[in-house]
Amino acid sequence: MPQFKHVNVPEGDRIEVKDGRPQVGDRPIIGLMRGDGIGLDITPVMKDVVGAAVEKAYGGKREIAWCPIYVGLEGLQRYGTEFPDEALEAIRYVKVAIKGPFTTPIGEETHVCLHCAHQQNHPAPCDNCGKEDGVTERFRSINVRLRQALDLFACVRPVRYFQGVPAPNKYAEKVNFVIFRENTEDVYAGYDFEKGSEVATAVIDLIKEKTGRQIRPDSGIGIKPISVTGTKRLVRSAIRWAIQNNLPSVTLVHKGNIMKFTEGSFCKWGYEVAVEEFREHFVTEKELWSEHNGTMPEGKILIKDRIADSIFQQIQTRPAEYSVLAVPNLNGDYLSDAAIALVGGLGLGPGANIGEECAIFEATHGTAPKYTGQDKVNPGSLLLSSVMMLDHIGWKEASALIVRGIERAIRDGHVTYDLERLMKAEGRQDVTKVSCSGFGKAVIERMD
């Protein structure tokens, strides 16, 4: 085992990965990153709910050994940096981790406070909260750096409706699909060159020389790479998910009608993976009509593709037709948030970032620092991400208990302030507003 400075690895079973699957003992060691802001509130609730579900499902025969890993504010306080190398080393060692939200600077100021997310143009103390141990120089997104450093190429976002949650779409109850968003290419690996810069000018001149096409000389230039390697491993993961979960279809989402050799190639290479590696499991949409008269053969999965702008319409009007969607990075970013909005908002949106070796499960919302320490916010996103984590390690009995507890807590109207407000606005009166920890207790009480 590596020698860590601040990470204390508990006694337990180290997870190993074999043939792409985690090998898990009865006391797996799982990394825990608390997060900034409301991570202080939601992460302990998640631990309590997971502990209760595991105990109830396995009667004490199984247990998670939590291994705290320090990133963000906790990393800054211990290592002097928000993104310590030791955290990456620890995640590589334990293989599976779950995290709360982290502060991401969005302005142009030189410094940011990880307590309250205030940005300013000088070091500590913070002009907003007055604290001196949370101000650091601005930095790139911790979430993105984790994905890139650990090669977590698949951003996995299940989207489903929970009965009783006010939702803007009349077909919300039919929404139940999983988005596989490519996590390392496209705009994440792209380059952006300022108008008039040497590189932007050179690219414009090169395109004119080689193709005869004229780009306005006062243009900024962006380059977005999409590779065979990145595409095929993402689509491979999406197909495996569909097979393992007995889902009826995989849809490749792209803008290949315009960008033929990036987005269009994503579609082409995706079909190649299905044909080369999973042929016995699939029929294409063309084959469905030319060989099967539009009737799906028993035991087969349909593979199809849709143009990106079309899919935004179809998930609203025909959501039941989709079960797994594989998408390049930028379109997947838009699609994920739009899909969650269909079923009532980001508060109940789980997420995972999964690679060949490591997997990190996460709350998909921000740090909401104004609510930090108030025991107020909805922990649903992190709870549902823990469901994904338990499924990932094969503990589906425990994950099912958490889902059942959430369903029943919402059904009974025991919800946090955000859902309470929406439910009452729709005319429901039998709603009890509970705290963040109160929602966790409501979930635990409703597990069978």
N, C-alpha and C positions, 0 to 999 in steps of 0.2 A: 504494500500500500504506500502511496506517496506520503511524504512528510509535509503536512500542512502547518501554516503558521497560526491561522485562526479557525479553520474548519475542523471541528471535532467529529470524526466519523463514528457513529454509534455502533455497538455490536449488532450484528444482523447478517443477512444474506446479500452479498453483492449481486446485482443483476448482471447477467451476461447476455450477449446477443448471438444467436446461432441461426443461420439461414434467414436472417431478417426478422426473427422473432425473439422477444425477451424471454430468457429462462429465469424463472422467479421461484424463490423459496418461500417458506411460510412467514419469514420476517424480513421482507425486502427493505433495503436501505434506499430511501427516496429523498432527493434534494428538495429543500424548501427555501425559497426566496420570498421574504415577507412583502417586498414592494414598498413604495413611497406612499405618502398621503394616506388614503383610506385602506391601503394594504394593512395598516396597523389594526383596522377593525375587521376586515373580511377574512384575513388569513387565519386567525385563531378560530373563527366560526367554521371555516372549511375543515380545519383539523378536527374539531369536535364532531362534526357531522360524519366525516370519513371514519373516524375512530368508532363511532356508534354503529355505523353500517357494517363495518368489518366485524365488530364484536357480535352483532346480531346475526350476521350471515354465517359466521364460522365458529361461533360459540367459544371464542378464546383460543382457537387452534391457529389462528393467523393474526398478524399484527404488523403495522407499518413502523419501521424505525426511521423517524424523521431526522434528516441531516441538514441543519441550518447552513445556508450558503449566503455570503454577504455581498450584495450588489446595490447600486443606488446609494441612498443615504447611509445605509448600514455599511456599505463598502467604503464610502468616504470617511466615515468615523473610525474605521478600523485600519484601513490601508492608506488613506489619503488620496484615494481615487475612487470614482464611482463605478469603475469597470476593472477590478483587479484581475490579474492573470490567474491568481489562485482560484477564483470562482470558476473560470473555464476549466481548469485542471480538475477541480472537484466534480463538476458536471460530467466531464468525460469519464471520471472514475465511477460515479454512481449510475450513469446512463439515463436515468429518468428523474425529472424534477418538475416542480410546479411553482408558479410564481404569481404574486400580486402585480399591480400596475406600477410602472416606473415613470418618473418625470421625464418629459421630452421637451427641451427648449425649442421654441418656435419663432422667437423674435431675433433681432440683430444685436441685442445687448451682449456684452462680453462675459457676464457671469449670471448664474442662476442659483436660487436657493432650493435645495431639495426638501426642505420642510414645507414650504408654502408655494413653491413654483414661481415665486417672484423673480423677475429678471432685471438686472441693473448693470451699470458700466463700471463697477469697482468690486474689489473683494469684500469679505465680511467686515462688519456685520450686515445682516439683511435689512434693507430699508423698510420692509413690510412687517416682518415678524420679530426683528431684532436679534435673532439667534445667530451665533457666530460659528457653529460647527456644521452648518449645512450648505454654505455658499462655495461654489466651485466654478471654474471656468466652463463656458458653454461647451457642449459636446454633442456628438452624433447620437441618435437614438440608441438606447441600451437594447431595446427589443431587436432592432435591425442588426446590431453588432453581435448579439447572441446568435441570431440565425446564421449570419455569415461566418462567424468564427467556428461554429460547430457544424456547419454545412447542413442546417435543418431546412431542407429544400422544399418540404411540403407544409404549407399552412392549411390546416384542416379545420373547417368551420361547419359543424352540424347546425342546421336551422330547422326548428320544429315549433309547432304551436302548443301552448299550454292552455287547457280549457279554463276560461274565466279571465284571462288576460285581455284587456281591451286592445283590439287590433284594428288598423284602418282598412284592411282589405277584406272583402266579403268572402274570399276563398281561403282565408288564413288557416282554417281547420284542415285544409288539404296540403298545407306546406309541411314537408318532411323530407329534406334532402341534405346532402353533404357537399360542401364546396372544397375542392382541392386546388388551392392557389399556389402557383410556382413562386418560390420564396427567395431565389438567389439571382435571377436574371431579369431581363426586360429593364424597367427603369431602375431596379435595385442595383444592377450591374452596369447601368448606362453612364454616359458621359454628357455633360451639358456645357456648351461653350458660349460665352457671352458675345453678343452682337459686336462686330468690328474687331474681335480678338484675332490673333494670328491663326489659331487653329480653325475658328469658324470661317475665316476668309479662305483658308487653304482648302477646307472641305467644299465650300461653295465653288471654288475654282476647279477643283478636281472633278466634281460632279458635272460641271459644264463641259470640261475637257473630254471626259469619258462617255457621257451620255447625250450631250447637247442640251440638257435641261437647264433652265435658268431659275435659280433661287434668288429672291430679292436680296441684294447685298446688305441690307440693314436687318437681316434675320439673325436671331440666336439659333444655334444648331444643337440638336440632341441626337444621341445615338443609343439605340436600344438593342442589345444582343439577345437572341433566342437561339439556343443550340440544340443539336440532336441529343446530346447527353442530358442536358437539363430537362428537355421535354419528355424524353422517354422514361426517365426515372420517376417523374411526377405522374405521368399517365399510368405507368406500371403500378404505382402505389394506389391510385384511384381504382384501377381494375381489381387489384387484390382485395381492396376494401369491399367492393361490390360482390365479389365471389364469396368472401368470408361471411358477409352479412346477408347473403341471399337476396340482394337487391336487383330490381328488374332492368336497370339501364345505366349506362355511362354516356355522358354528353360532353363532347369536346367543344369548348366555347372559344371563338376566335374572331378576328376582323380580317380574315384572309381575302375577302373581296376587294380590299384596298391594299393591305400590306402583305403581298403574296409570299415573300421569302422569309418573313419572320412569323407573323400571325398565321399565314397560310401554311407555312411549313410546320408550325405547331400542330395543326390539324392533320396534315399528311403523316408526320412522324408518329402521332398518337395512334392513328389507324394501323401503322406498321407494327407497333408494339402489340396491339390486340391480335393481329394476324400471325405474327411471328411467335409469340409466347403463350397466347391464351386461346388459340383458334377453336379448341373443343368447347369453349364456354360461350362463344359469341355468335350472333348473326348481325350483319350490318343492316342499316335501314333499307338500303337498296335490295339486299337479299330477302328481307322480310316480305317485300311485295313481289319480287320477281320469282322467288322460289317457294314462298309459304302463304301466298294470297292474303297477306296482311295479318295472319294469325301467328303469334309468337309460339315457336315450338317449345314444348315443356322442358324445363330445366336449363334454358338458354337465357343469356343476357343480351339486350339490344345495345349496340354501340352506334351512336349518331353524332352529328355535329350541328351547331347553331351559330349564326352570326351574332356577335356580341350585343349589338343594339337590339336585335330581335329577342334575345333571351331576357332582357330587362322587362319587356312586355309580357313574355310568356310565363315568367314566374309569378306575375300578377294575375293573369287570366287563365292559365292552365298549369298551375303548380304541381298537380298530381302526376303529370307526365315526366317528372324529373326526380331522380333519386341520388345520382352522383354526378357532379359537374367538375371537369378538369379545365383550368383556366390559367392563362399567363398572368404575370404579376399585377400589372396595372388594372386590367379589366377585373381581375379577381378581387382587388381592393374595393373597387366600386360595388361589385356584385355582392360581396359579403355584407356590407353595411345596408345596402338596399334590401337584401333578403331578410335581415334581422328586423328591419323596420316593418316589414309585412306582418310580422307576428307580435309586434308590440314594443320593439325597441332593443337597444344594446344591452340593457340590464340583465337580460336572460340569454346573452350570446356567449357560448363557450368557444374555446379555441385551443389548438395545439400546433406546435412546430416540430416536425418529425423528420429525422434523417436516417441514414443507414444504421447508425450506432446509437445516437442519443435522441431523446424526445423531451420537450419542455411543454407543459400545459399551463395555460395562462388565463387570467382575467383579460377580457378584450376591451375594457373601457379605460378611461383616464384615472388620474390620482385624486381628483375632486378634493383638493387640500382644504377648502373651506369647511368640509365636513369631517376632517380627520379627528379621531378621538371622540366623536359624538355618538358612536354606536347607533348610527342612523341609516346608513346606506343599504341598498339591496346587495346581498352577497351572491345572488343567483348565478352570475357569470362564472365566478370562481367555483361554486358548487358544481355546476354542470361541467366545468373543465375537469374537476376531480372525478366526475363520472367517466369522462373520456380516459383519464389516467388509469382508473381501475379496469376499464375495458382493455386498455393497452397491455396491462400485465396479466390479463386473463381472469380477473376477479369480478365476473359479471353478476354474480349473486349480490355482492355488496353494492355495485353500481345501480342495479335495478331497485334496491331499497331506497337509495337517495332520490332517484327519479320519482318513485312512488310517493315519497314523503313530500317532495316539492309539488307534485300534482295535487295532492290532497290539501296541503297548506293553502295553495292558491284557491282550490275549490271551496274551502271553508272560509275564505276571506281573511286569513291571518297573514298579512302582507306588510311590507315596509311602505313608507310614506309615498313613494313614487307610484306604486300600483294602487294604494288606497285612494289617492287623489283621482286617478283615472277611473277606477271602478265606481266611485261615488258620482263622478261626473256623468257616467252612463246610467245612473239611476239605481245602482245596487246599494242597499242600506245596511246589510248584515256584514259589514266589513270592520275588522279589528286591526288598527294600526299597531304594528310591533316594531321593535328595534332590530338592528342588524343581528345581534345575538339572539333576540327573541324569535326571529325568523328561523335561525338555526335550530332552536329548541322546538319550534312548531314542526319542522321537517322531521326531527328525530322522533317526536311523539307520534308521528303518523306513519312511521315505517312498520311494515309487517314482517 
